[in-house]
Amino acid sequence: MFSIKPLKPTLKSCVPPLQPDMKKAPQLTIRKLEAKLLPGEIVVSEVNFVRKCMGTGCSQDDLWGKLICTNFKVSFVSHEVLDRQVFQYRNRLLGDHDVPLACVEQLVTVNEAKGKQKVLLSNRKLKFSPTELVLYCKDLRVLRFRFDEAGPESSRKVCLAIAHYAQPTDPRLLFGFEYVGKLYRPPAGEHGGRLQTPLFICPSDWDREVKRTGATEWRVCSVNEGYAVSPSLPEHFVVPASLADQDLKQLSCSFVGQRLPLWCWNHLNGSALVRTAGIRDVAEQRKLEQRVCNAITKSHPKRSSAHKVHLDRSLPSIRDVRASFVRLRQLCAIGPYQESEDKWLSSVESTGWLDNVRAFLQQSVEVVYMLEGKHVSVILQEEEDRDLSCVISCLVQLMLDPHFRSLVGFQSLVQKEWVMGGHRFLDRCNHLKRSEGEESPMFLLFLDCVWQLMRQHPAAFEFTEIYLAVLCDSMWIPVFSTFLFNCPRQWAEYSQDFTQSGQQGEDRAVRFPPVWDWSQQFSLRDQTLFNSPMYVGKGVAARVQNGGVRTFRRAKPKIYSSMVRGTASMQNGVLGAHATLPRRNSLVLRLLSGSETPAQPDSPDSASQCFVRDWLSRPADPHGLLLPELLPSHLQLWRFYFLRWVSEARIARGGPITALHRLSLLVDEIETLQARLRQYGGTSTPPGLPPGSPDPGLTHRMPSEQSKMYFKTGPLAGPPQQPEYLSSSFPFSPVGNLSRPSTLGTPLSKLLSGAGL
C-alpha cells in the first residue's frame, strides 16, 4: 500500500528510526507519550508504535506515536511535534489529533495479509489481528492508523475498546456525566466569559423576549411546572393572554405529545409566529383548531385570522434529509474529489442536499410574506413539532429580526427554538447508536441555510462561518447540555438522578455547561474568530449610510457556466414547491434556444413572488428584512464545512480564507483610526508632532483586548504582517488530520500540465 516501509523501532528508543533519505535530519527529542486528560477522563486502552497515515501516498510523511482510547476520545499522541501555525486555534477540550467518541460514525478494521475487513460494533469479537484501523467521523474526517510495528494483541484490544466506548447504551455512560462531576459553575465577570445568552429556563427570560418584541396580548405561563402537562415542552413558555391555565390543561390532552401551541416571535405589526403539534382526535380536530385560532386572532391588534402552514406536507421529511446527507458525505469525505463542471458539481447536485436547503429557505420566505406582507399571524404545524418547525421558525426570525443576527441574539434563538423547544438532539445525533432511523442532520441543515443567508448578506450577520462550523462540531462533544438531551425534562431528570447518587452531605448537583459558554473550549483570543469583519453594527449604520452601503442596489445575477447547477419552475427568482434541480447542461440549452418562459401574472404564487421582487428592487438594509435569492446559481455548497478535510481542496495563500485575513486587517485599521479620532477629540494633530503625522505610541497605549479582530494590523506605519500559512482546514486542524488518499492531481494542476479537465 505504501511505497516506503519504515524500519522497526528498537527497544532502546521510544521514537521511530529515521528514514534512509532523512539521515541528516536532527534527532527527535525522546519524550514519554501521554494523553492530556480532562477531569473524570481515564485511559481505557493504548498501543505503541502506531503510524497515522497522512494521506500523501508517501510513508515518510506519516506520524509515529501512540494510539489511546479513553472514556471520552480517541487520542493520537505523536513523537513529532507539529509546528503550530500562528493563526491556528486551540480547543481546550481536545488535542490536535483527538476525536471525541461521540464523533465516531463507523470503525473498520483491516488485515491486508488475510484480505479481511470488518465493521466493528459494540460487544463483538474480532477474530483477526488488524493491520489498519479506519475511523469515519461525523464531522466528515477519515482517519487511518497503521499497526505494522505494533503488537497484534494490543492493536486488537484498542480497536475493541474504541468500538465499545463509542457506542454507549445509556445517556449516563456519556462522558458529560463524568466531566461535570467537578461541579461546573457558570463563569462570572465580564472578561471571564459571563454568560450573556438567556437560557429560557426561568420566566424572566421569556418575559424579556415578550417585551422586546412588543407582544402585549401574550403572557408567560407556568402551567407546565414540574412538566405536569407536557413532557417535552419547557416549564415556562408564552401563550395567548386569552387562554387561562385551566383551558391549557384541557387542550393539552388533544395534541400529540401534549405539546400546546408555543409562541415564537411577534412582528411590530402585531402578527405572531406560533408553532404547534398535530391533533390526535380527528373528530375533534376542527373544533380544537378553531379554538386555538380564535385565541391567536384575539392576540392580533386587528383581529386578523391566523394562517396555518402544514410543514409535513410541504417540506422533505427527516429521513429524506438524512438520505441526501449520506450521499453528500459519501461524495465529500470518501469519494474522489474532482472539481470539474461535468462531474463533481453534477454529483453534488444529484445528492439532493441543496434541494433540501432550497425547500426550507423557500418555505421560510412564504411564511415571511404572510407575516410581513399580509400582516397575519402564522401557525406552523408539524406532527411532533420538534424538527421541521425548529428550522422554519428560526429562519423566519432571522429574516425578520436583526437582533437574531447578532452573536448573542443568534445563540438565544437556538436556545429558545431548538433546546427549549424540545428538539431531540440525543436521538437525532444518535449519541447512543440505537437506531439510524431516528438520526437526521436537521441542525446541520439549519446551519447550512443560515450560511446561505450569510453569503448573500454578509454585512447583516455579526458571526462568521467559522462560528457556524465550530457550533456544529460541538454537537459531537458530549459535555454540553445544549446537545446532550432530547428535551428540558430529560436534562432535569438525569441531573436529579445524578445528584441523588452522590455521597450524603455532598453537593453533587450536575451543572452541564451550555455550549454558549465558549470559555470551556476557546480562549478569548480564539473566540475573536467568531466576529465577522463585514458586520455593519447598529452603532455604525448611520456613519456608513453616507458611504453608499444603503444606496447599493442588487444587480441581476450573472450566470456563469462554472456556477450553474440547473433550474426548474423558476418564477421571479423563486422555484416551485416541488421543483428539482436538473443537470447543468439543461439550463444552458434552454437559454440558448430561448425556451425559457416568463412567469404568469395570474399564477397562485404571484402575490408572494411580487413581494419578493419588490424587496429585491429596494436598497440593501443590513438591519431590515432579509430574503434569500433562490435561483440555483445563488445556492452553493458550503465548501468551508464539507470540504475542509479534503487535501485536494486545500487553499494555500489564496481564496476566501486569505480574503477574510485581508478584510480583517482592513477593518482593524479602520477601528484603530476611529479610536485615534475619538482620542484626539477633534484635534488635527497630536502635540509635538508635525501636521499629518501619526502617533507612533497610539498602538501601544490601546489595549489589544478592545479589538474584535483576530488578525491585527500592528503599527500603522509598517505593512501588515502576512500569515505564514492558511488552508481550507483553517483554523480547525493541523496537517495531520487531512488524511484521505490523494488523487493524481487537482483540475488546476492538470490544466497547468497541459492535460484536459
Secondary structure in CASP SS format (residue, H / E / C, confidence):
PFRMAT SS
TARGET T0000
AUTHOR 0000-0000-0000
METHOD secondary structure of the structure
MODEL  1
M C 1.00
F C 1.00
S C 1.00
I C 1.00
K C 1.00
P C 1.00
L C 1.00
K C 1.00
P C 1.00
T C 1.00
L C 1.00
K C 1.00
S C 1.00
C C 1.00
V C 1.00
P C 1.00
P C 1.00
L C 1.00
Q C 1.00
P H 1.00
D H 1.00
M H 1.00
K C 1.00
K C 1.00
A C 1.00
P C 1.00
Q C 1.00
L C 1.00
T C 1.00
I C 1.00
R C 1.00
K C 1.00
L C 1.00
E C 1.00
A C 1.00
K C 1.00
L C 1.00
L C 1.00
P C 1.00
G C 1.00
E C 1.00
I C 1.00
V E 1.00
V E 1.00
S E 1.00
E E 1.00
V E 1.00
N E 1.00
F E 1.00
V E 1.00
R E 1.00
K E 1.00
C C 1.00
M C 1.00
G C 1.00
T C 1.00
G C 1.00
C C 1.00
S H 1.00
Q H 1.00
D H 1.00
D C 1.00
L E 1.00
W E 1.00
G E 1.00
K E 1.00
L E 1.00
I E 1.00
C E 1.00
T E 1.00
N C 1.00
F C 1.00
K E 1.00
V E 1.00
S E 1.00
F E 1.00
V E 1.00
S E 1.00
H C 1.00
E C 1.00
V C 1.00
L C 1.00
D C 1.00
R C 1.00
Q C 1.00
V C 1.00
F C 1.00
Q C 1.00
Y C 1.00
R C 1.00
N C 1.00
R C 1.00
L C 1.00
L C 1.00
G C 1.00
D C 1.00
H C 1.00
D E 1.00
V E 1.00
P E 1.00
L H 1.00
A H 1.00
C H 1.00
V E 1.00
E E 1.00
Q E 1.00
L E 1.00
V E 1.00
T E 1.00
V E 1.00
N E 1.00
E C 1.00
A C 1.00
K C 1.00
G C 1.00
K E 1.00
Q E 1.00
K E 1.00
V E 1.00
L C 1.00
L C 1.00
S C 1.00
N C 1.00
R C 1.00
K C 1.00
L C 1.00
K C 1.00
F C 1.00
S C 1.00
P C 1.00
T C 1.00
E E 1.00
L E 1.00
V E 1.00
L E 1.00
Y E 1.00
C E 1.00
K C 1.00
D C 1.00
L C 1.00
R C 1.00
V E 1.00
L E 1.00
R E 1.00
F E 1.00
R E 1.00
F C 1.00
D C 1.00
E C 1.00
A C 1.00
G C 1.00
P H 1.00
E H 1.00
S H 1.00
S H 1.00
R H 1.00
K H 1.00
V H 1.00
C H 1.00
L H 1.00
A H 1.00
I H 1.00
A H 1.00
H H 1.00
Y H 1.00
A C 1.00
Q C 1.00
P C 1.00
T C 1.00
D C 1.00
P H 1.00
R H 1.00
L H 1.00
L C 1.00
F C 1.00
G H 1.00
F H 1.00
E H 1.00
Y H 1.00
V H 1.00
G H 1.00
K H 1.00
L C 1.00
Y C 1.00
R C 1.00
P C 1.00
P C 1.00
A C 1.00
G C 1.00
E C 1.00
H C 1.00
G C 1.00
G C 1.00
R C 1.00
L C 1.00
Q C 1.00
T C 1.00
P C 1.00
L C 1.00
F C 1.00
I C 1.00
C C 1.00
P H 1.00
S H 1.00
D H 1.00
W H 1.00
D H 1.00
R H 1.00
E H 1.00
V H 1.00
K H 1.00
R H 1.00
T H 1.00
G C 1.00
A C 1.00
T C 1.00
E C 1.00
W E 1.00
R E 1.00
V E 1.00
C E 1.00
S C 1.00
V C 1.00
N C 1.00
E H 1.00
G H 1.00
Y H 1.00
A C 1.00
V C 1.00
S C 1.00
P C 1.00
S C 1.00
L C 1.00
P C 1.00
E C 1.00
H C 1.00
F E 1.00
V E 1.00
V E 1.00
P E 1.00
A C 1.00
S C 1.00
L C 1.00
A C 1.00
D H 1.00
Q H 1.00
D H 1.00
L H 1.00
K H 1.00
Q H 1.00
L H 1.00
S H 1.00
C C 1.00
S C 1.00
F E 1.00
V H 1.00
G H 1.00
Q H 1.00
R C 1.00
L C 1.00
P C 1.00
L E 1.00
W E 1.00
C E 1.00
W E 1.00
N E 1.00
H C 1.00
L C 1.00
N C 1.00
G C 1.00
S C 1.00
A E 1.00
L E 1.00
V E 1.00
R E 1.00
T E 1.00
A E 1.00
G C 1.00
I E 1.00
R C 1.00
D C 1.00
V C 1.00
A C 1.00
E C 1.00
Q H 1.00
R H 1.00
K H 1.00
L H 1.00
E H 1.00
Q H 1.00
R H 1.00
V H 1.00
C H 1.00
N H 1.00
A H 1.00
I H 1.00
T H 1.00
K H 1.00
S C 1.00
H C 1.00
P C 1.00
K C 1.00
R C 1.00
S C 1.00
S C 1.00
A C 1.00
H E 1.00
K E 1.00
V E 1.00
H E 1.00
L H 1.00
D H 1.00
R H 1.00
S H 1.00
L C 1.00
P C 1.00
S C 1.00
I H 1.00
R H 1.00
D H 1.00
V H 1.00
R H 1.00
A H 1.00
S H 1.00
F H 1.00
V H 1.00
R H 1.00
L H 1.00
R H 1.00
Q H 1.00
L H 1.00
C H 1.00
A H 1.00
I H 1.00
G C 1.00
P C 1.00
Y C 1.00
Q C 1.00
E C 1.00
S C 1.00
E C 1.00
D C 1.00
K C 1.00
W H 1.00
L H 1.00
S H 1.00
S H 1.00
V H 1.00
E H 1.00
S H 1.00
T C 1.00
G C 1.00
W H 1.00
L H 1.00
D H 1.00
N H 1.00
V H 1.00
R H 1.00
A H 1.00
F H 1.00
L H 1.00
Q H 1.00
Q H 1.00
S H 1.00
V H 1.00
E H 1.00
V H 1.00
V H 1.00
Y H 1.00
M H 1.00
L H 1.00
E H 1.00
G H 1.00
K C 1.00
H C 1.00
V C 1.00
S C 1.00
V E 1.00
I E 1.00
L E 1.00
Q E 1.00
E E 1.00
E C 1.00
E C 1.00
D C 1.00
R C 1.00
D C 1.00
L H 1.00
S H 1.00
C H 1.00
V H 1.00
I H 1.00
S H 1.00
C H 1.00
L H 1.00
V H 1.00
Q H 1.00
L H 1.00
M H 1.00
L H 1.00
D C 1.00
P H 1.00
H H 1.00
F H 1.00
R H 1.00
S C 1.00
L H 1.00
V H 1.00
G H 1.00
F H 1.00
Q H 1.00
S H 1.00
L H 1.00
V H 1.00
Q H 1.00
K H 1.00
E H 1.00
W H 1.00
V H 1.00
M C 1.00
G C 1.00
G C 1.00
H C 1.00
R C 1.00
F H 1.00
L H 1.00
D H 1.00
R H 1.00
C C 1.00
N C 1.00
H C 1.00
L C 1.00
K C 1.00
R C 1.00
S C 1.00
E C 1.00
G C 1.00
E C 1.00
E C 1.00
S C 1.00
P C 1.00
M H 1.00
F H 1.00
L H 1.00
L H 1.00
F H 1.00
L H 1.00
D H 1.00
C H 1.00
V H 1.00
W H 1.00
Q H 1.00
L H 1.00
M H 1.00
R H 1.00
Q H 1.00
H C 1.00
P H 1.00
A H 1.00
A H 1.00
F C 1.00
E C 1.00
F E 1.00
T C 1.00
E H 1.00
I H 1.00
Y H 1.00
L H 1.00
A H 1.00
V H 1.00
L H 1.00
C H 1.00
D H 1.00
S H 1.00
M H 1.00
W H 1.00
I C 1.00
P C 1.00
V C 1.00
F C 1.00
S H 1.00
T H 1.00
F H 1.00
L C 1.00
F C 1.00
N C 1.00
C C 1.00
P H 1.00
R H 1.00
Q H 1.00
W H 1.00
A H 1.00
E H 1.00
Y H 1.00
S H 1.00
Q H 1.00
D H 1.00
F H 1.00
T H 1.00
Q H 1.00
S C 1.00
G C 1.00
Q C 1.00
Q C 1.00
G C 1.00
E C 1.00
D C 1.00
R C 1.00
A C 1.00
V C 1.00
R C 1.00
F C 1.00
P C 1.00
P C 1.00
V C 1.00
W C 1.00
D C 1.00
W H 1.00
S H 1.00
Q H 1.00
Q C 1.00
F C 1.00
S C 1.00
L H 1.00
R H 1.00
D H 1.00
Q H 1.00
T H 1.00
L H 1.00
F H 1.00
N E 1.00
S C 1.00
P C 1.00
M C 1.00
Y C 1.00
V C 1.00
G C 1.00
K H 1.00
G H 1.00
V H 1.00
A H 1.00
A H 1.00
R H 1.00
V H 1.00
Q H 1.00
N C 1.00
G C 1.00
G C 1.00
V C 1.00
R C 1.00
T C 1.00
F C 1.00
R C 1.00
R C 1.00
A C 1.00
K C 1.00
P C 1.00
K C 1.00
I C 1.00
Y C 1.00
S C 1.00
S C 1.00
M C 1.00
V C 1.00
R C 1.00
G C 1.00
T C 1.00
A C 1.00
S C 1.00
M E 1.00
Q E 1.00
N C 1.00
G C 1.00
V E 1.00
L E 1.00
G C 1.00
A C 1.00
H C 1.00
A C 1.00
T C 1.00
L C 1.00
P C 1.00
R C 1.00
R H 1.00
N H 1.00
S H 1.00
L H 1.00
V H 1.00
L H 1.00
R H 1.00
L H 1.00
L H 1.00
S H 1.00
G C 1.00
S C 1.00
E C 1.00
T C 1.00
P C 1.00
A C 1.00
Q C 1.00
P C 1.00
D C 1.00
S C 1.00
P C 1.00
D C 1.00
S H 1.00
A H 1.00
S H 1.00
Q H 1.00
C H 1.00
F H 1.00
V H 1.00
R H 1.00
D H 1.00
W H 1.00
L H 1.00
S C 1.00
R C 1.00
P C 1.00
A C 1.00
D C 1.00
P C 1.00
H C 1.00
G C 1.00
L C 1.00
L C 1.00
L C 1.00
P C 1.00
E C 1.00
L C 1.00
L C 1.00
P C 1.00
S C 1.00
H C 1.00
L C 1.00
Q C 1.00
L C 1.00
W C 1.00
R H 1.00
F H 1.00
Y H 1.00
F H 1.00
L C 1.00
R C 1.00
W C 1.00
V C 1.00
S H 1.00
E H 1.00
A H 1.00
R C 1.00
I C 1.00
A C 1.00
R C 1.00
G C 1.00
G C 1.00
P H 1.00
I H 1.00
T H 1.00
A H 1.00
L H 1.00
H H 1.00
R H 1.00
L H 1.00
S H 1.00
L H 1.00
L H 1.00
V H 1.00
D H 1.00
E H 1.00
I H 1.00
E H 1.00
T H 1.00
L H 1.00
Q H 1.00
A H 1.00
R H 1.00
L H 1.00
R H 1.00
Q H 1.00
Y H 1.00
G C 1.00
G C 1.00
T C 1.00
S C 1.00
T C 1.00
P C 1.00
P C 1.00
G C 1.00
L C 1.00
P C 1.00
P C 1.00
G C 1.00
S C 1.00
P C 1.00
D C 1.00
P C 1.00
G C 1.00
L H 1.00
T H 1.00
H H 1.00
R H 1.00
M C 1.00
P C 1.00
S H 1.00
E H 1.00
Q H 1.00
S C 1.00
K C 1.00
M C 1.00
Y C 1.00
F C 1.00
K C 1.00
T C 1.00
G C 1.00
P C 1.00
L C 1.00
A C 1.00
G C 1.00
P C 1.00
P C 1.00
Q C 1.00
Q C 1.00
P C 1.00
E C 1.00
Y C 1.00
L C 1.00
S C 1.00
S C 1.00
S C 1.00
F C 1.00
P C 1.00
F C 1.00
S C 1.00
P C 1.00
V H 1.00
G H 1.00
N H 1.00
L C 1.00
S C 1.00
R C 1.00
P C 1.00
S C 1.00
T C 1.00
L C 1.00
G C 1.00
T C 1.00
P H 1.00
L H 1.00
S H 1.00
K H 1.00
L H 1.00
L H 1.00
S C 1.00
G C 1.00
A C 1.00
G C 1.00
L C 1.00
END
